[in-house]
Amino acid sequence: MTDERGDIAEARADSTPAARHSGPETDAPESLNPRTLRLARLALFWEKLWPAAWPAVGVVGLFAALAFVGLFALLPGWLHLLLLLGFGLALGWSAYRLAHMLSLPSVAAAERRIERDSVLSHRPLTALDDKLAVGEGDAFTEALWRAHLARMMKMLGKVRVAFPRPGLPGRDPMALRLALLLLLAIGLLDARGAAPGRLADALLPRLGAVIPRTPAVVQLWLTPPAYTGLAPIFLRAGAGAPAGGERQGIGSPSSPVSVPFGSKVLARLEGGAGAPRLLVGDRAVPFKAVDGSTYQLEDKIESGDHLAVQQSGRTVAEWAITIVPDLPPTIAFATPPSRTLRSTLRLEYVASDDYGVAAVKAEIRRVGAPADEAPIELELPLSGGHPKHAHETSFHDLTPHPWAGLPVTIQLSAWDEPGHVGMSEPFSMVLPERIFNHPVARAIIENRKMLTEDPGRRPEVAAHLSAIAARPSAFGGDLGVFLSLIAARTRLDFSGRPETIAAVQQLLWDTALAVEDGHLSIAERELRDLQQKLMAALDRNAPDQEIERLIAQLQDAIERYMQALAEQQLRNPDKNPSPLAQGAQLLERRDLQKLLERMREMARTGARDAARQLLAQLQDMLENLRAARINPGGPSQNGASALMRGLDDLIGQQDRLLQRTFRDAQESGMGMPLGQPGSGNSAADQEKLRRALGEIMRRLGDMSGKIPGQLGRAERAMRDAVEALGRDAANDAVGAQTQALEALRQGRQAMLEGLRDRLGQEGDSEDLDAFGPSRDPMGRVMPGFGAFDGNDVAIPEHGDVQRAREIQDELQRRAGERRRPELEREYIDRLLRRF
């Protein structure tokens, strides 16, 4: 009551005309912040806009979500168009409703919204807009009105605008808007970078000629596995491809494409509409989007008879293919495994694989051995990396092995790069063993073999060893041999462990070698080990430093072996006669030195295959050297060998005489006289050779009772040559001598086979093996056997070696120039790796 009286008194005091309020004439009270009024109007506008716009937004969102997941690309054009029209009508109807439902809220509505959000009683903003209905002009009435307005203004001190409340959950009780958001998120994750392209494709239905489209172009690269060495296959179909496609295209009447098993396929599609997929037989592989119109995939082909690319249910490219399987390699013995004169195991095999043999191994098992007994595994040489066809010969000294002299089976295995295995038929034989001439050495080896066949007989073997040791005079009183025999006997008596057998067998082997050869066997074993190490290093393309080191060690080992051989021959000239004193060519150390130098040069310049062949030739030479030392032969062998050497010498002399006669024929054609000083009497020389051949034929008839007809033809041709030379008809003599030389060579082969057959029945034919390919006991080709040097090792000439080295130096220089393109440097690196 006091406040009302104070307000009335104040109103009376302010009832002057200047202070009289005539009512608001503006749209908003002066005390209301314009920003608050705008926020209120915007809140009201949004509460009307969002419910009205939601149908249109839902239509657009649903269309985009379906486009992102690629639904429209799977539909035929007519259905795509119908859906597109349906979405368009729905969007138009929603937009029409939106346009008619929206209008800007009035100031009065905004003021009312502020009053509600601010919880103002008596609606002060509305009161400020009111006008005095009666009493205008009365001072007291106007004063009272102004007091009322002042009180309303005080109530506006704390106004606010609440957040809009469109009320959409009430209109969407099933929360379909959340499902739409989830579908949009899935579509965006699936499309990723291809989202714009898919959205554009959804707006353009495929209607053939009505709407032009970019034709699909398919490109396929089929890359065979690296080990096949085959070039990639390129396939193309679509716009820009040659007629019928490149190699093959859809509808092209061409043969199937041969695709190696395990080939990688890189497919790329450009243009068209929709996400494509690759059909490999019955298997479908989806492409991955690169951009809006490009798709790509990588896969492996292991089955199927066709490749097809489908896009939107339509086949855009197709090829018939044939999967070429990777067959396992094949391997077989080229000749039966045999024992050489050096008692080593000779293995000659042929192997082949469609893409290359990766490794070859021989497995040896003892006949009648327990199933759990480990076999002997031999890694066989393989020249040329991974050859498709291999024909190799290797020698393996297994005489130290406890199985030497026992029946075994040998089986070959070959691997290709993927791991397929091919196996040969097993071959049964007695594993070669060394023949010991000393009776004590033979007795020691017999006891060693007894332990292998039946380890339970160790007490019996120990007793035998004790008996041998009790007679030191039998082995020259060698203290080392005596102590070895006693140690072996003691270990057999007091140790029952299985590994004792192997240790004793090794000790007995070393003891037998000491009795038989002394220091020579040690040098020979070292030589064999180094040969095997060098061959293994060449096979695996070891570094040049390792090859150089092994060749140097091999050279030293050969020197020690030759020295030990010479010392033994000096100590026992009667027991070990030199095989080189029987008319064969001398194997001089400088020959070995020259061969080793050539081997070193070949390995240094990258000609590893030639180096392997040189090493194999060296092994053959040393094999024959030792064979001649330990197998001097009996009377039959010596006679046959002498005949063969005599015939080989005759062939060489006939060849030299033919060359001299040919030169005389050329000189006579130029008007020069025959029989120049130093040339000798050709007719007399020819007659001497004819008589020598007659003597060989006589001795051969006495030995075998059969003379090859080729030798008879050679004797008649020699007679014609003597007659032509006697009348100075060098040209006629050349023809007769050529016929004689050829008949001698054919007769030599027939003579060799006949002697082998005869001596083989007597069990003494091994010595003739050294003369099989017209080689001397050292394994070298005899001179004159053939128009050219008969050496079967293809050794590059010095000029070729020098050029190879210059090329290698130039490649290394270019590889160091970093300014060259990376592609060129990579190519140079690949070339250098071959060196």
C-alpha positions in Angstrom: 0.0 0.0 0.0 2.9 2.3 0.8 4.5 1.5 -2.6 1.3 2.2 -4.5 0.9 5.5 -2.7 4.5 6.4 -3.5 4.0 5.5 -7.2 0.8 7.7 -7.3 2.7 10.6 -5.6 5.5 10.2 -8.1 3.0 10.0 -10.9 1.4 13.3 -9.8 4.8 14.9 -9.6 5.7 13.8 -13.1 2.3 14.7 -14.6 3.7 17.6 -16.5 3.0 17.6 -20.3 6.7 17.2 -21.0 6.8 13.9 -19.1 3.6 12.5 -20.4 3.9 9.2 -22.3 1.7 9.1 -25.2 2.3 5.3 -25.8 4.9 3.4 -27.8 5.0 4.1 -31.5 7.9 1.8 -32.4 8.0 -2.0 -33.2 9.9 -2.8 -30.0 10.5 -1.2 -26.7 13.6 0.9 -26.5 15.0 -1.0 -23.6 14.9 -4.5 -25.4 18.2 -5.6 -27.0 17.7 -6.0 -30.8 20.1 -9.0 -30.8 17.8 -10.8 -28.4 14.9 -10.1 -30.6 16.7 -11.5 -33.6 17.6 -14.7 -31.8 14.1 -15.2 -30.8 12.8 -14.7 -34.3 15.5 -17.2 -35.6 14.5 -19.8 -33.0 10.9 -19.5 -34.0 12.0 -19.8 -37.7 14.1 -22.9 -37.1 11.3 -24.6 -35.1 9.1 -24.2 -38.2 11.8 -24.9 -40.8 13.3 -28.2 -39.6 10.0 -30.2 -39.3 8.9 -28.8 -42.7 12.3 -29.5 -44.4 12.8 -33.0 -42.9 10.9 -34.8 -45.7 13.1 -33.2 -48.3 16.3 -33.8 -46.4 15.3 -37.5 -45.9 14.6 -37.9 -49.6 18.0 -36.5 -50.5 19.8 -38.4 -47.8 18.3 -41.7 -48.9 19.2 -41.1 -52.5 22.8 -40.3 -51.6 23.1 -43.4 -49.3 21.8 -45.7 -52.0 24.2 -44.1 -54.6 27.2 -44.5 -52.3 26.6 -48.2 -51.8 26.3 -48.7 -55.6 22.7 -49.8 -55.7 21.9 -47.8 -58.9 24.8 -49.4 -60.7 23.2 -52.8 -60.3 19.9 -51.8 -61.7 18.9 -51.8 -65.4 18.5 -48.4 -67.0 14.7 -48.3 -67.0 14.4 -49.2 -63.3 17.1 -46.7 -62.5 15.2 -44.0 -64.4 11.9 -44.8 -62.6 13.6 -44.6 -59.2 15.3 -41.3 -60.2 11.9 -39.9 -61.2 10.3 -41.2 -57.9 13.0 -39.4 -55.9 12.5 -36.3 -57.9 8.7 -36.2 -57.3 9.2 -36.8 -53.6 11.8 -34.0 -53.4 9.5 -31.7 -55.4 6.5 -32.4 -53.2 8.6 -31.9 -50.0 10.0 -28.6 -51.4 6.4 -27.4 -52.2 5.2 -28.1 -48.7 8.3 -26.4 -47.3 7.7 -23.2 -49.3 4.1 -22.9 -48.2 4.8 -23.7 -44.5 7.6 -21.2 -44.0 7.2 -17.5 -43.1 9.3 -15.0 -41.1 8.0 -14.8 -37.5 6.6 -11.4 -36.4 8.0 -9.1 -33.7 5.1 -9.8 -31.5 5.7 -13.6 -31.7 9.3 -13.0 -31.0 8.4 -10.9 -27.9 6.0 -13.5 -26.7 8.8 -16.2 -27.2 11.1 -14.1 -25.1 8.5 -13.7 -22.3 7.9 -17.5 -22.2 11.6 -18.3 -22.2 12.3 -15.6 -19.6 9.3 -16.7 -17.4 8.0 -13.1 -17.2 4.7 -12.6 -15.6 2.1 -10.1 -16.7 3.6 -10.1 -20.2 5.8 -6.9 -19.8 6.8 -6.7 -23.5 3.1 -6.8 -24.5 2.3 -4.1 -21.8 5.0 -1.8 -23.2 3.2 -2.0 -26.6 -0.2 -1.1 -25.1 -1.7 2.4 -25.3 -3.7 4.4 -22.8 -7.4 3.7 -23.5 -9.0 6.6 -21.3 -7.9 9.5 -19.2 -5.6 10.8 -21.8 -5.0 14.4 -20.9 -5.5 13.8 -17.2 -2.3 14.4 -15.4 -2.9 11.9 -12.7 -3.9 9.2 -15.1 -0.9 9.7 -17.3 1.4 9.7 -14.3 -0.1 6.5 -13.2 0.4 5.0 -16.7 3.9 6.0 -16.8 4.5 4.4 -13.4 3.0 1.2 -14.8 5.3 1.3 -17.8 8.3 1.9 -15.6 7.4 -1.2 -13.5 7.2 -3.3 -16.8 10.6 -2.0 -17.9 12.2 -3.1 -14.6 10.9 -6.6 -15.3 12.9 -6.8 -18.5 16.3 -6.7 -16.9 16.9 -10.5 -17.3 15.6 -11.8 -20.6 16.8 -14.9 -22.5 16.1 -17.0 -25.6 16.0 -20.8 -25.2 17.4 -23.2 -27.8 14.9 -24.1 -30.6 12.7 -27.1 -30.0 11.5 -28.3 -33.4 9.8 -31.3 -31.9 11.1 -33.8 -34.5 11.1 -36.8 -32.2 7.4 -36.4 -31.9 7.0 -36.5 -35.6 9.5 -39.4 -36.1 8.8 -41.8 -33.2 10.6 -44.7 -35.0 13.9 -42.7 -35.2 14.2 -43.3 -39.0 16.5 -40.3 -39.2 19.1 -42.3 -37.3 18.8 -45.3 -39.6 19.3 -42.9 -42.5 22.5 -41.4 -40.9 23.8 -45.0 -40.4 23.2 -45.9 -44.0 24.9 -42.7 -45.2 28.0 -43.6 -43.0 28.2 -47.1 -44.5 27.9 -45.8 -48.0 30.7 -43.2 -47.5 33.0 -45.9 -46.0 32.3 -48.2 -48.9 32.7 -45.5 -51.6 35.6 -43.5 -50.1 37.3 -41.7 -53.0 34.8 -43.0 -55.5 31.8 -41.3 -53.7 31.6 -38.3 -56.2 31.7 -40.7 -59.1 29.1 -43.0 -57.8 26.8 -40.0 -57.0 27.2 -38.8 -60.5 26.5 -42.2 -61.9 23.3 -42.4 -59.8 22.1 -39.2 -61.5 22.7 -40.6 -65.0 20.8 -43.8 -65.7 22.1 -46.0 -68.6 19.6 -45.6 -71.4 21.7 -46.7 -74.4 21.7 -44.1 -77.1 19.6 -41.8 -75.0 22.4 -40.8 -72.6 26.0 -41.3 -74.0 28.4 -43.1 -71.6 32.2 -43.6 -71.6 32.8 -47.2 -72.8 34.6 -49.5 -70.5 38.2 -50.4 -71.3 39.7 -53.5 -69.6 43.4 -54.2 -69.4 44.9 -57.3 -67.8 48.5 -58.1 -67.1 49.2 -61.8 -66.4 52.6 -62.1 -64.8 53.9 -65.7 -64.5 55.9 -66.7 -61.5 59.5 -65.4 -61.5 61.1 -68.8 -61.6 59.4 -69.6 -65.0 61.4 -66.9 -66.8 58.4 -66.1 -69.0 57.3 -62.6 -70.0 54.1 -61.1 -68.8 51.0 -61.5 -71.0 49.0 -58.4 -71.8 45.3 -58.6 -72.5 43.0 -55.7 -73.5 39.4 -55.3 -74.5 37.0 -52.4 -75.0 37.4 -49.0 -76.7 40.7 -48.4 -78.3 41.6 -52.1 -78.4 42.5 -53.7 -81.8 39.8 -55.6 -83.6 38.9 -58.7 -81.6 41.0 -57.4 -78.7 44.6 -57.7 -78.1 45.5 -61.3 -77.7 41.9 -62.0 -76.9 38.8 -60.0 -76.3 35.1 -60.7 -75.8 33.7 -62.4 -78.8 37.1 -62.9 -80.4 37.5 -66.2 -82.2 41.1 -66.9 -80.9 42.7 -69.8 -79.1 42.8 -69.9 -75.3 45.6 -68.0 -73.5 48.1 -70.2 -71.8 48.6 -69.1 -68.3 51.2 -70.7 -66.0 49.9 -72.0 -62.7 50.2 -69.4 -59.9 50.4 -66.4 -62.3 49.5 -63.0 -60.8 46.8 -61.0 -62.5 46.6 -57.2 -62.4 43.3 -56.0 -63.9 42.3 -52.4 -64.5 39.0 -51.1 -65.8 38.3 -47.5 -66.9 34.9 -46.1 -67.8 31.6 -47.8 -67.8 29.2 -47.6 -64.8 29.2 -49.5 -61.6 31.8 -51.5 -59.6 33.1 -54.4 -61.7 34.3 -57.8 -60.7 36.6 -60.4 -62.2 35.4 -63.9 -62.7 38.2 -66.5 -62.5 36.5 -69.7 -63.4 33.7 -70.0 -60.8 35.3 -67.5 -58.4 34.3 -63.8 -58.4 36.8 -61.2 -57.2 35.6 -57.6 -56.7 37.6 -54.6 -58.1 38.7 -51.8 -55.8 37.9 -48.2 -56.8 40.9 -46.0 -57.7 38.8 -42.9 -58.6 35.3 -42.2 -59.8 35.7 -44.1 -63.1 38.7 -46.4 -62.6 38.9 -49.7 -60.8 41.7 -52.1 -60.2 42.5 -55.5 -58.6 45.3 -58.0 -58.0 44.8 -61.7 -57.7 46.5 -65.1 -58.4 45.3 -67.6 -60.9 45.5 -71.2 -60.0 42.4 -72.7 -61.6 39.6 -72.0 -64.1 39.2 -72.0 -67.9 38.2 -68.4 -68.5 38.6 -64.9 -67.3 35.7 -62.5 -67.5 35.1 -58.9 -66.3 31.5 -58.0 -65.4 30.2 -54.5 -64.7 26.6 -53.9 -63.5 25.7 -57.4 -64.4 27.0 -57.1 -67.9 30.2 -58.9 -69.3 32.5 -56.3 -70.7 35.5 -58.6 -71.5 36.1 -62.3 -71.5 39.1 -64.5 -72.4 39.4 -68.3 -72.6 42.5 -69.5 -70.7 44.3 -72.7 -70.2 46.1 -73.2 -66.9 49.5 -74.7 -67.6 50.4 -76.8 -64.6 53.9 -76.8 -63.1 54.9 -80.4 -63.6 57.4 -82.0 -61.3 60.9 -82.5 -62.8 62.0 -85.8 -64.3 65.4 -87.4 -63.6 67.0 -90.6 -64.5 70.4 -92.2 -64.7 72.1 -91.4 -68.1 74.3 -94.4 -67.5 74.2 -96.9 -64.7 76.2 -95.8 -61.6 79.7 -97.3 -61.8 82.9 -97.6 -60.1 85.9 -95.7 -61.6 89.4 -96.9 -61.6 90.0 -94.7 -58.6 87.2 -96.6 -56.7 85.0 -93.5 -56.7 81.3 -93.6 -57.4 80.5 -92.1 -60.8 77.0 -90.7 -61.2 75.8 -89.5 -64.6 72.2 -88.2 -64.8 69.8 -86.4 -67.1 67.1 -84.2 -65.6 64.5 -81.8 -67.1 61.8 -79.5 -65.9 59.4 -77.3 -67.7 60.8 -74.2 -66.0 64.1 -75.3 -64.7 65.7 -77.8 -62.3 66.6 -76.1 -59.0 68.5 -78.9 -57.1 69.5 -82.5 -57.6 70.3 -85.0 -54.9 71.3 -88.7 -54.7 70.1 -90.8 -51.8 71.9 -94.0 -51.0 70.4 -96.7 -48.7 72.0 -99.9 -47.5 70.2 -103.0 -48.5 68.7 -104.8 -45.5 69.4 -101.9 -43.2 66.9 -100.9 -40.4 64.2 -98.4 -41.5 65.5 -95.7 -39.2 69.0 -95.8 -40.5 69.9 -92.5 -42.1 70.8 -92.6 -45.8 73.8 -91.1 -47.5 72.7 -87.9 -49.2 74.8 -86.4 -52.0 74.3 -83.0 -53.5 74.8 -83.4 -57.2 76.2 -80.6 -59.4 73.9 -78.5 -61.5 75.4 -76.1 -64.1 73.9 -73.0 -65.5 71.6 -71.9 -62.6 68.2 -73.5 -63.1 68.5 -75.3 -66.5 65.5 -76.8 -68.2 67.6 -79.7 -69.3 70.6 -80.9 -67.4 73.2 -83.6 -68.2 75.8 -83.8 -65.5 78.5 -86.2 -64.3 79.9 -86.2 -60.8 82.4 -88.3 -58.8 82.0 -89.1 -55.2 84.6 -90.8 -53.1 82.7 -92.9 -50.6 85.5 -95.4 -50.0 85.9 -94.0 -46.4 82.3 -94.6 -45.7 81.5 -97.7 -43.6 79.1 -98.9 -46.3 81.8 -99.2 -48.9 81.8 -102.7 -50.4 78.2 -103.4 -49.3 75.1 -103.7 -51.4 73.1 -100.4 -51.6 70.3 -98.8 -53.6 70.8 -95.4 -55.2 67.9 -93.1 -56.1 68.1 -89.6 -57.6 65.7 -86.8 -56.7 65.2 -83.5 -58.5 63.5 -80.3 -57.3 62.1 -77.4 -59.1 61.6 -73.9 -57.6 58.1 -74.4 -56.2 59.3 -77.6 -54.4 57.9 -80.3 -56.7 60.0 -83.5 -56.6 60.8 -86.0 -59.3 62.5 -89.3 -58.5 64.4 -91.8 -60.6 64.1 -95.6 -60.4 66.3 -97.0 -57.7 69.5 -98.7 -58.8 71.1 -101.5 -56.9 74.9 -102.0 -56.8 77.8 -102.6 -54.5 79.1 -99.4 -53.2 82.7 -98.9 -54.5 85.4 -99.7 -52.1 89.1 -99.2 -52.2 91.2 -102.2 -53.0 94.0 -102.5 -50.4 97.1 -104.4 -51.5 98.7 -104.7 -48.1 97.4 -107.7 -46.2 97.3 -105.9 -42.9 95.3 -103.1 -44.4 92.9 -105.6 -46.0 92.4 -107.4 -42.7 91.7 -104.1 -40.9 89.1 -103.1 -43.5 87.4 -106.5 -43.3 86.9 -106.1 -39.6 85.6 -102.6 -40.2 83.1 -103.9 -42.6 82.1 -106.6 -40.1 81.1 -103.9 -37.6 78.9 -102.3 -40.2 77.0 -105.4 -41.1 76.6 -106.6 -37.5 77.5 -104.2 -34.6 76.9 -107.1 -32.2 80.1 -108.8 -33.4 82.3 -106.2 -31.6 83.9 -108.7 -29.3 85.0 -110.8 -32.3 86.4 -107.7 -34.1 88.2 -106.7 -30.9 89.9 -110.1 -30.8 90.9 -109.8 -34.5 92.4 -106.4 -33.9 94.3 -107.7 -30.9 95.7 -110.5 -33.0 96.9 -108.1 -35.8 98.5 -105.8 -33.2 100.4 -108.8 -31.8 102.4 -109.1 -35.0 104.1 -105.7 -35.5 106.5 -107.1 -38.1 103.5 -107.5 -40.5 103.1 -103.7 -40.7 106.7 -102.7 -40.4 106.7 -102.1 -36.7 104.9 -98.8 -37.2 104.2 -97.5 -33.6 101.3 -95.3 -34.8 99.5 -98.3 -36.4 100.1 -100.4 -33.3 98.7 -97.8 -30.9 95.7 -97.3 -33.2 94.8 -101.0 -33.2 95.1 -101.2 -29.4 92.9 -98.1 -29.0 90.3 -99.5 -31.3 90.3 -102.8 -29.5 90.0 -101.1 -26.1 87.1 -98.9 -27.1 85.2 -101.9 -28.4 85.8 -103.9 -25.2 84.9 -101.2 -22.7 82.4 -98.9 -24.4 78.9 -100.1 -25.3 77.6 -96.8 -26.7 76.3 -96.8 -30.3 78.5 -93.8 -31.3 81.6 -95.8 -30.4 81.1 -98.0 -33.6 81.4 -94.9 -35.9 84.4 -93.6 -34.1 86.2 -97.0 -34.2 85.3 -97.3 -37.9 86.9 -94.0 -38.7 90.0 -94.9 -36.7 90.3 -98.2 -38.5 90.0 -96.5 -41.9 92.8 -94.0 -41.1 94.9 -96.9 -39.8 94.4 -98.9 -43.0 95.4 -95.9 -45.1 98.5 -95.4 -43.1 99.5 -99.0 -43.6 98.8 -98.9 -47.4 100.0 -95.5 -48.5 101.6 -93.6 -45.6 101.5 -89.8 -46.2 100.1 -90.1 -49.7 96.6 -90.9 -48.6 96.5 -87.8 -46.4 97.5 -85.6 -49.4 95.0 -87.4 -51.6 92.1 -86.9 -49.1 92.9 -83.2 -48.8 92.9 -82.9 -52.6 89.5 -84.5 -52.9 88.0 -82.3 -50.2 89.2 -79.2 -51.9 87.9 -80.3 -55.3 84.4 -80.8 -53.8 84.5 -77.5 -52.0 85.5 -75.6 -55.2 82.8 -77.4 -57.2 80.2 -76.5 -54.5 81.4 -72.9 -54.5 81.1 -72.6 -58.3 77.6 -74.2 -58.2 76.3 -71.6 -55.7 78.0 -68.6 -57.4 80.2 -67.9 -54.4 82.1 -64.5 -54.3 85.2 -64.1 -56.3 87.4 -63.9 -53.2 86.2 -67.3 -52.0 86.8 -68.8 -55.5 90.3 -67.4 -55.6 91.1 -68.7 -52.1 89.9 -72.2 -53.0 91.8 -72.3 -56.3 95.0 -71.3 -54.5 94.4 -74.0 -51.9 93.7 -76.6 -54.6 96.9 -75.6 -56.3 98.9 -76.2 -53.1 97.1 -79.5 -52.5 98.0 -80.7 -56.0 101.7 -79.8 -55.4 101.7 -81.8 -52.1 99.9 -84.7 -53.8 102.3 -84.9 -56.7 105.2 -84.6 -54.3 103.9 -87.4 -52.1 103.3 -89.6 -55.2 106.8 -89.0 -56.4 108.3 -89.8 -53.0 106.3 -93.1 -52.8 107.5 -94.1 -56.2 111.1 -93.4 -55.2 110.7 -95.5 -52.1 109.0 -98.4 -53.8 110.0 -98.4 -57.5 109.1 -102.0 -58.0 105.8 -102.0 -56.1 104.5 -98.8 -57.7 105.9 -98.5 -61.2 105.3 -95.1 -62.8 102.4 -95.3 -65.2 104.0 -92.5 -67.2 106.9 -94.6 -68.4 104.7 -96.7 -70.7 104.7 -94.3 -73.7 101.9 -92.0 -72.5 102.3 -88.3 -72.6 103.9 -86.8 -69.4 101.6 -84.9 -67.2 103.8 -82.0 -66.3 103.1 -79.6 -63.5 103.1 -76.7 -65.8 100.0 -78.3 -67.5 98.2 -78.3 -64.2 99.4 -74.8 -63.5 98.0 -73.6 -66.9 94.7 -75.3 -66.3 94.3 -73.8 -62.9 95.1 -70.3 -64.2 92.5 -70.7 -66.9 90.0 -71.8 -64.3 90.8 -68.8 -62.2 90.4 -66.5 -65.2 87.0 -68.1 -66.1 85.7 -67.7 -62.6 86.9 -64.1 -62.4 85.2 -63.0 -65.6 81.9 -64.7 -64.8 82.3 -67.8 -67.0 81.4 -70.1 -64.1 80.2 -72.9 -66.4 83.5 -73.1 -68.2 85.3 -73.1 -64.9 83.1 -76.0 -63.7 84.0 -78.0 -66.9 87.7 -77.3 -66.3 87.5 -78.5 -62.7 85.7 -81.7 -64.0 88.5 -82.2 -66.5 91.0 -81.8 -63.7 89.2 -84.4 -61.6 89.2 -86.8 -64.6 93.0 -86.3 -65.0 93.7 -86.9 -61.4 91.3 -89.9 -61.4 93.2 -91.5 -64.2 96.6 -90.6 -62.6 95.7 -92.5 -59.4 94.1 -95.3 -61.4 97.3 -95.8 -63.4 99.3 -95.8 -60.1 97.2 -98.3 -58.2 96.2 -100.5 -61.2 99.3 -101.3 -63.2 97.4 -104.2 -64.7 98.2 -107.8 -65.6 99.7 -109.2 -68.8 96.4 -109.1 -70.7 95.7 -105.5 -69.7 99.3 -104.4 -70.4 99.1 -105.9 -73.9 95.7 -104.4 -74.7 96.8 -101.0 -73.4 100.1 -101.2 -75.4 98.1 -101.9 -78.6 95.7 -99.0 -77.9 98.6 -96.6 -77.2 100.4 -97.8 -80.3 97.3 -97.2 -82.5 96.7 -93.8 -80.9 100.4 -92.9 -81.7 99.9 -94.2 -85.3 96.7 -92.0 -85.7 98.7 -88.9 -84.5 101.5 -89.6 -87.0 99.1 -90.2 -89.8 97.4 -86.9 -89.0 100.7 -85.0 -89.1 101.7 -86.6 -92.3 98.4 -85.6 -93.9 98.9 -82.0 -92.9 102.4 -82.1 -94.4 101.1 -83.6 -97.6 98.4 -81.0 -97.8 101.0 -78.2 -97.5 103.0 -79.8 -100.2 100.0 -80.0 -102.5 99.3 -76.2 -102.0 103.0 -75.4 -102.6 103.1 -77.5 -105.8 100.0 -75.6 -107.0 102.0 -72.4 -106.7 104.9 -73.8 -108.7 107.2 -74.6 -105.8 109.1 -77.9 -105.8 108.2 -80.7 -103.5 110.4 -82.2 -100.9 111.9 -79.0 -99.4 114.7 -79.4 -96.8 113.2 -80.6 -93.5 110.1 -82.0 -95.0 111.3 -85.5 -95.2 110.4 -88.3 -97.7 106.6 -88.5 -97.5 106.4 -91.8 -99.4 108.8 -93.5 -97.1 107.1 -92.2 -94.0 103.8 -93.3 -95.3 105.1 -96.8 -96.0 106.6 -97.0 -92.5 103.2 -96.1 -91.0 101.5 -98.8 -93.2 103.9 -101.4 -91.9 103.4 -100.3 -88.3 99.6 -100.7 -88.8 100.2 -104.2 -90.2 102.2 -105.1 -87.0 99.3 -103.8 -84.8 96.8 -105.8 -86.8 99.0 -108.9 -86.4 99.3 -108.5 -82.7 95.6 -107.8 -82.4 94.8 -111.0 -84.3 96.9 -113.0 -82.0 95.3 -111.5 -78.9 91.6 -111.5 -79.9 91.4 -113.6 -83.1 89.5 -110.8 -84.8 90.7 -107.7 -86.8 88.2 -104.8 -87.4 87.5 -104.3 -91.1 88.1 -100.6 -90.8 91.8 -101.2 -90.1 92.0 -103.2 -93.3 90.5 -100.3 -95.3 93.0 -98.0 -93.6 95.9 -100.3 -94.7 94.6 -100.2 -98.4 94.2 -96.4 -98.3 97.8 -96.1 -97.0 99.0 -98.2 -99.9 97.3 -95.9 -102.3 98.8 -92.9 -100.6 102.3 -94.5 -100.9 101.8 -95.0 -104.6 100.5 -91.4 -105.2 103.4 -89.9 -103.2 105.8 -92.1 -105.2 104.7 -90.4 -108.4 104.6 -86.9 -106.8 100.8 -86.7 -107.0 100.3 -84.9 -103.7 96.6 -84.0 -104.4 95.8 -87.7 -104.9 97.8 -88.6 -101.8 95.7 -86.1 -99.7 92.5 -87.9 -100.5 94.0 -91.4 -99.8 95.5 -90.2 -96.5 92.2 -88.6 -95.4 90.4 -91.9 -96.1 93.1 -93.8 -94.1 92.9 -91.4 -91.2 89.1 -91.7 -91.0 89.3 -95.5 -91.2 91.9 -95.6 -88.5 89.6 -93.7 -86.2 86.7 -96.0 -86.9 88.9 -99.0 -86.5 90.2 -97.7 -83.2 86.7 -97.6 -81.8 85.9 -101.1 -83.0 89.2 -102.3 -81.7 88.5 -100.8 -78.3 85.0 -102.4 -78.1 86.4 -105.8 -79.1 89.1 -105.7 -76.5 86.7 -104.7 -73.8 84.4 -107.6 -74.7 87.2 -110.0 -74.5 88.9 -108.7 -71.4 85.6 -108.1 -69.7 85.0 -111.9 -69.8 88.3 -112.3 -67.9 87.4 -109.5 -65.4 90.4 -107.3 -66.5 88.8 -104.6 -68.7 88.9 -101.7 -66.3 92.3 -100.5 -67.5 90.9 -99.8 -71.0 88.4 -97.3 -69.7 91.2 -94.7 -69.6 91.3 -94.9 -73.4 87.6 -94.7 -74.1 87.5 -91.1 -75.4 91.0 -91.3 -76.9 92.7 -90.0 -73.8 96.0 -90.8 -72.3 96.3 -92.2 -68.7 96.2 -88.6 -67.5 92.8 -88.1 -69.0 94.0 -85.8 -71.8 92.9 -86.1 -75.4 95.4 -87.9 -77.6 96.9 -85.6 -80.3 95.8 -86.2 -83.9 92.5 -87.7 -82.9 90.2 -85.6 -85.0 90.7 -82.6 -87.3 90.7 -80.2 -84.4 91.7 -80.4 -80.7 89.5 -83.0 -79.2 89.1 -81.1 -75.9 85.4 -81.2 -75.1 85.6 -78.2 -72.7 84.5 -75.0 -74.3 87.1 -72.5 -73.0 86.9 -68.9 -74.2 89.9 -67.6 -76.0 92.1 -64.9 -74.4 90.5 -62.2 -76.5 87.1 -63.2 -75.3 88.2 -63.1 -71.7 89.8 -59.7 -72.2 86.7 -58.3 -73.8 84.5 -59.7 -71.0 86.8 -58.0 -68.4 86.6 -54.7 -70.3 82.8 -55.0 -70.4 82.7 -55.7 -66.7 84.9 -52.7 -65.9 82.7 -50.4 -68.1 79.5 -51.6 -66.4 81.0 -51.0 -63.0 82.0 -47.5 -64.0 78.5 -46.7 -65.3 76.9 -48.2 -62.2 78.8 -45.6 -60.1 77.4 -42.6 -62.1 74.4 -41.5 -60.0 73.2 -39.1 -62.6 72.0 -41.9 -64.8 68.3 -42.8 -64.7 67.3 -45.2 -62.0 65.9 -47.7 -64.5 69.2 -47.8 -66.3 71.2 -48.3 -63.1 68.9 -51.2 -62.1 69.5 -52.8 -65.5 73.3 -52.4 -65.1 73.1 -53.9 -61.6 71.3 -56.9 -63.0 74.1 -57.3 -65.6 76.8 -57.1 -63.0 75.2 -59.8 -60.9 75.7 -62.2 -63.9 79.4 -61.6 -63.6 
